[in-house]
């Protein structure tokens, strides 16, 4: 493998795009999937476990990463093949007649000698059955190229493992979003029912002459507002479900319902310090970046080795003759040492290029290492903030519900109008929306912790269900 091919391989070996890693695949191939089949027409239940299994099998980002890993393995095999003996064989059957005069042979002897040299020789025939062997005995450049390709293939495998972590995170995120949107739809339905009840009370009071028409009109406007909100939430719910289906290979037309419900549960069994240690130990993208540094180091050594002499051996053995019965064995063995003297500065250019690549890979490794720590710390900041927000939102939701109950009772008793009730309804709707959003943010933060420590595939389900 030439040094140029090795450098190209190094550029392609890391299979997860930088933008996808930085944003945990909010766009790109991780948002698509191969098809798991046509829609069945029947509503299927979908648990988080089933969604993750389908995502790991059909998500396009994961498939792309696996394909890149396989290509890297092929590159390693090609680089290794240069170090192995090259065996080949051949058979040749030759029938020949030669005009010697056409080659400048024009032998003429005096007639007295009686010698008559023919102008045309032949026809004659012979066959040659032969095996060939060539072997690079000492080629440091080829050895270093193979070592570089081997590290590059290891980096590709680690990147493929990291892509599975990304798939798990992305699918979990989408599943949680659908759950949250389903909760918003349920909340909107409750708000519509509450607004319908209050509107009916206002209508009854107006018909009985106990309140002004403005109270009935105000409550009707609130009812229609809640109905509009429900319609918008239902449309968003449908789009979130289509988005999840696109991640795991389901047809956008496949009806399904989520079978998991994920209640609020604080994360108490992993401290920040433990998470930082786990991330340094388990993050596959960090290991892949380290393997890329090793690959670049070997690539530089391969470039330097272009200055070194190479030793090779070639040999062949076969039988030759007019026919198999009259054939004879022949062989040839030769060895050669090639000393590079001058290549127009090609080797020096390869070394400079390899130095630049190595410098870049080391900087990328340091950046990934810092990003891993930043991911963990950011996830814990989000987790702690979300936990506090859930606590406050839960209290606010209970207070808002109590306020609406009191306002409704006051309106039924005739000591308050629908202004107070409408305001209480809006507070309840806002409190419910905040609670759902903060609960979802807390679950997403726990999912981010699993991804940040590099164990999303192993602990995601248990982490979200931990009590």
N, C-alpha and C positions, 0 to 999 in steps of 0.2 A: 504494500500500500504506500503510495507516495505521501510526502509530507502535506501536500495540498489537499489530498483526500482526507487525511486525518484532521486537518483544521476544519474542513467542511463538516466532517462528522461531529466534531466538537460543537460546532455552531448549532447543529440540529439535534443534539443528543437530549437536551432538556426539553421534555415534551409539553410541559405546562407553560403556556404563555405568561410572560411577566405580568401583563395587565390582569389576567385571570387570577393569578396567585394573589396579587395585591388586593383585588376586590373580591376575592373568593368567588370568582366566576359568576358575576352578576350578568355578564353578557358572553357571547361567543358560543362555542360548541356545547358547553354545559347546559345551555338553555334549549337544546334540541335532543332528539333521541331517534334511534331506529324503531321501526314499527314492531310491536308485539303481536299484531294481528288486527283484522277488521273488527269493528264494534259488534257486540253480540246482541244488542237490543234489549238486554236484560240488565237491571240495576245490580251492580256488584258491590259488596262491602269491601272497603279498602282500609286495612290497618297500617300503622306506621311501619311495622316489620315488613309487610308485603310491598309497600311503596319503596322501601329501601332496597329490598331484593330486586325489584324490577328496575330501579334506577341503576344499580350496580351492573345489571345485565344489559340494559338497553340505552342508557344515557350516552349521547354522542361524545361527550368529553372523555368518558371512561374508555369507550371503544377506540377513540383516536389515540389516547395515551398507550393503550395496549398494543396498537398497531405500531406506534413509534418504538416501543420497547422491542418488538419483534424485528423491526428493521435494524435496530442497534445490535441485536444479536447476530443478524446476518452480516453486518459490518465487521463484527469481531471475528466471525468465522473466516471471512475473506482475508483479514489481516493475519490470522493464524496460519492459513493455508500456505502463505509464502515460506513459512519455516519448515514445512513438511516436505518429504521427497516428492518429486513429480515423476510419476510413472506414465509411460505411454507405449504403445506398440503400433507396428505398421507392417503391411505386406505389400510388396511391389513385384509385379510380373512385367518383364521388359522384353519386347521384341524390337530388333533394331537392324537397320542396314545403313552403312555410312559411305558417303562419297568422299574419299580422301582428297581428291583434287580440289574440292570446294573449301578445304581447310588449308590448302597450299602445299599439300604433299603430292609431288609429281616426280616419282622415282623412275628413272630410265637407265637401264643397263645395256651395255653393248650386246648385240645379238649373239656374239660368240660365247658369251658367258652362259647363255641358256636360262638366265634368270628373268622372269617376267613378273614384276610386282603389280598386283591388281589395283585398278583405280577405285573399285567399289568393294567394300568389305561387307560380308553378310549375304543374306540375312542370318542373324543369330539371336538367341533368346536366353534369358536367365531369370531366376526369381530370387527375392531377398525377403526373408521373414525375420523381423528384428524387434527387440524390446529396448526402450530408451529410459534412462534414469538421469535426473539432475537433482542436485541437492546443494542448498546454501549452507556451508559448514560454519562460516563465521560472518554474520551480517548484523552488526549491532543496530543499524538503522531499522531493519525489519523487526528485530526483537522489541525495540522501544515503541515502534508503531503498534505492534500487537498489544503491548502493555497499556498503551494509551487507549486503544479501542476497547480493551477489556474494562478499563475504568469508565469509559464512556457508556458502555452497555450497562454497567452497574448503576450509573447515574440515571439512565433511562428507566431501569427497573424501579428505582426509588421514586422517580417522578411519576411512574404509573401507579405506584402505591399511594403517593400523595394525591393523585387524581381521584382515587377511590374515596379518600377523605373528603375531597371537595364535593364529589357526587353526593355523599352521605349528608354533608352540611346543606347543600343546595336543595336536595329533596326534603330534608327535615324542615328547612326554612319555608318551603312552599306548602308543606303539609300543615305547619303551624299557621300560616297565613290563611289557608282555607278554613281551619278550625276557628280562627278568630273572626273571619268573615261570616261563618255560619252563626257564631254567637251574636254578631251584630244584626243579622237577619232575625234571629229569635228575639233579641231585644226590641227591634223595630216592630215586630208583631205584637209584643206586649204593649208597647207604646200606642199602637193603633187601637188595640182593645181598650186601653185605659181612656184614650181620647174619645172613642165611640161611646163609652159609658158616660163620660162627663157631658158629651154632646146630648145624649138622650136625657140626662137629668136636666140640662139647660132647656131643652125643648119642652119637657114636661112642666117645668116651672113657668116657662113663658106661656104655654097653653092654659095653665091654671091662673095666670095673671099675677104670679108671684115675683117675676123678674122682668127686666126690660129685654127687648129683642136683641140689643147689642150683646148681651151675655150669650144668647144662643148663637148669634153670628160669629162671635169671637171663638166660641168652642168649636164651631163648624170649620172655621179657618184652621184651627189647630189640628183638627182631625184630618183635613186634607193635607196639611203639612207633613203629618206623620205618615200618611199614605204615600206621599211622594218620596219620603225618606225610605220607606220600606221598598218601594219599587227600585230606587237607586241601589240600595244595599243588595237586593236580590240579583240585579244585573252584575254588580261587582263580584258577588259570590259565584255566579256562573263563569265569569272570566278567570277568577282565581282557580277554579276547578280545571278549566281548560289549560291554564298555565302548568298546574301540577301534572296533568296528563301528558303534556308535551315533554316533561322531564323524564318520565318513566316508561315511555313507549306506548301508552294508551292512545287510542284514537280520540281526537277532540270530540267526536260524537258519542263516545262510550259513556253511558250514565253510570254513576257510582256514588256511594255515600261513604263518609269516613266513619269507621267503627271505633276509633280511639277517642277518648276524652282525656285531656291532660290537665288535671287540676293544679292549682298553685302549690309548689313544694319548695321550700328554701334549700339552697345548696349548702350543705354543712360538712361533707366528708372530704373535701379537697380544699386546702388552704392555698393562698397565693404562692407561698414559697414552694409548696409541693407541686403546684401547677408549673412553675418555672422550671423546676428540676425535671418533671415529666416531659415538658416540651423540648428541653435540650437533649433529652434521651431518645425521644420518639418521633420528632418531626421529620418526615421523610424528605421534605423539600430541603431541609438543612443538611441532611446526609447526602442528598443528591448534589447540592452545591459543593460539598466537601469532595465528593468523588470527581466532580468536574475539575477541581483544583489539581487532584492527582493526575487526571487525564492530561491536563495542560502541562504538568511537569514532565510527564513521559514524552509528550509531543515535542517539548523543547529538547530533551535528551536525544530524541530521534533526529532532530534538525542538526544538533552538534555532531551526531554520529555520521553525518554525511561526509565528514572529513576523514573518517576511518577507512582503512582498506577492507575489502571483502574477499572471502575465500569461497570458491565454489568447485564442485566436482560434477563432471558429466561422464556417463558411461553408456555403452550399448553392447548388446550381445544378440547374435542371430545366426541364421544359416543361410547360405547363398550357394547357388549352383544352377545347372541347366534343368534339373528336376529333383524332386525329393530324394530319389535313390542315389544321386551323385552329388549331394550337397555337402558342404563342409561348414563347421562352426567358425565364426569370426567374432572378434570383440575389439572394443576400443575404450580406453579409460584415459581421461585427462583431467587435470586440475589447473585452476588459474587463480591468481591473486591480482585484484584490480586496485591500483593506487590512485585515488583522486588527486589531480594536480591543479587543474584550473577549470572552473565551470562558469566563468563570466560573472562571479559574484552571487550565483544562485544560492549556494549554501549559506552565505552571510545573510542574504535576504530572508531565507527561511528561518534562521535563528532570530533575527530581529522581529519577524512576524510572530514566532512562537513566544518570544519574550512579552510582546504586547498582549497576546491572548492570555498568558499566565497571569500577568498583572491584572487584567480584567476579571479573570475568574476569582482571584483572591479578593478583589474588591467586592465582587458579587457575593462571595461567601460571607464576608463581614456584614454586608447589607442584609442578607437573609437572616443571619444570626441576630442582628439587632431587631429585624422585623418580627422574628419569632417572639422575642421578649415583649415587644410592643403589642403584639396580638394578644398575649396572655394578660398583660396589664390592662389593655383596653377592654377586654372581655370582662375582667373582674370589676372595673369601674362601671361598666354598663350593668353588670349583675347586681352590684350593691345599690346603684341608683334605682334600678327597676324594682328591687325588693322593697325599698322605702316607698317608692311611688305606688306600688301595689297596696301596701299597708294604708297609705293615705287615701287612695282611691276607693278602697273597700269601705273605709269609714265614711267617706263622702257619699258613697252610694247608699249606705244605710240611712244616713241623715236625710238625703234627698228623698228617699222613699217615705220616710216618716213625715217629712214636710208635705209631700203630696197627699198623704193620707189625711193629715190635719186640714190642709186647704180644701180637700174634697168634702170633709165633714163640715167645715165651716160654710161651704157653699150650699150643701144640702140643708143646713140649718137656717140659711138665709142671712147669715151675718157676714158674708163675703161674696164678692162677685167673681166672674170668670177670669178677671185680670190676674188675681192671686193664683188661681188654679192653673192658668196657662203658664204663668211664670214657673210654678212648681213643676209642671210637666217638662218644660224645657231644661230645668235643672236636673231632673231625673234622667232625661235623654243624654245630657252632657255627661253626667256622672257615670252612667252605664257605658258610654263610649270610652271615657277615660279609663274605666276599670278594665274593659276588654283590651284596650291598646296597651296598658301597662302590664297586664298579665301576659299578653303575647310577647311584649318586649322582654319580660323576665325569662320566658321559655326560650326565646331567641338568644338571650345572653348565655343561658346554660348550654345551648347548642354551640355557641361560639367558644365557650370554654372547652368543650369536647374537641372541637376542631383545632383550637389553639394549642392544646397539649398533644396533638397528633394521635388521638385515640378515638376519633369520631366513630369509626366503624365498630369498635369494640364496646364502647360504653354509652353511645348516644341514647339507645332505648332505655337503659337502666337509669341514666342520669336524668332524663326527662320525667321518669316515673318515680324517682326517689322521693320518699316521704320524710 
